């Protein structure tokens, strides 16, 4: 009988893409989400794309009784934990909202898991825990430094998980530090659906490309990089989702608590992305270089070697595919899942 996986934040951007990969890999799925920042439509499309059913339960991680019911009513073998608020800027304005939602929510989840004797978890962390790196590429043993309340919640949850494993070595924990996920599934039927003005670069580019936005503001052209704009390690969300399947499989070996970067190891600047998008789609993105955005770091990209050695995973999709798939999603869904 195939394993049953509980996915928190299942209707979200990376959650829904991972649900599709899980179904296609033969797992049984229970998805939970409070739908505060995403729509159940994403999972309806995931089931249509895979031709397989999943169970969706609307549940907030702050609802302890609701969480206990999920574990009481379903035979969960492992959890993939995506649920959490993730807007850096918003976390600076509303830190308590982020600490309550992300930290208390995770503590409730872990307690419900322990009570149900479910001790296998894959956690969605972020390269943001590295703060401002002293050198590049970034490997997992680099110093950690939260530079926003959002980053602080990711770092604190990593410590929670490691303390939990230290207290009970039966826990198998895979902490995945994502670099910059870029959508979308090649079907164009599921993708990133930011509410309001996109914070992230690629959704903004694709909204300009389909005429939803006038032009792109490039935040800063005077950084210490070849073309003056910031460098990031952009990774296709399908590659990222496949990394979760590998991480789940790794938990079978009882690895204890392990930490892995999920990145491509290749950095691209903002202007590189604009050029790549035009080359991939034929659409020139109008832009203007404006002042820097507070909190941005000059350059961030991964040493992706550990994921290949330990998980047997390596990103396969290049910038051209990222841009084509991102544009296809936005063209088919100019207003997201509306
Ligand atoms: C990328 C580059 C911007 C928008 C964030 C989170 C991180 C992770 C990934 C969750 C930067 C520039 C952007 C725009 C621009 N999320 N940019 N104009 O900030 O690297 O990472 O998302 O885990 O935690 O911090 O991604 O896409 O916002 O920015 O010039 O309209 O694009 O300055 O250099 P970021 P991003």
Boltz pocket constraint, residues with backbone or C-beta under 6 A from the ligand:
constraints:
  - pocket:
      binder: B
      contacts: [[A, 86], [A, 88], [A, 125], [A, 126], [A, 127], [A, 128], [A, 178], [A, 179], [A, 180], [A, 181], [A, 198], [A, 199], [A, 200], [A, 201], [A, 202], [A, 204], [A, 216], [A, 217], [A, 218], [A, 219], [A, 220], [A, 229], [A, 230], [A, 231], [A, 232], [A, 270], [A, 293], [A, 296], [A, 297]]
      max_distance: 6.0
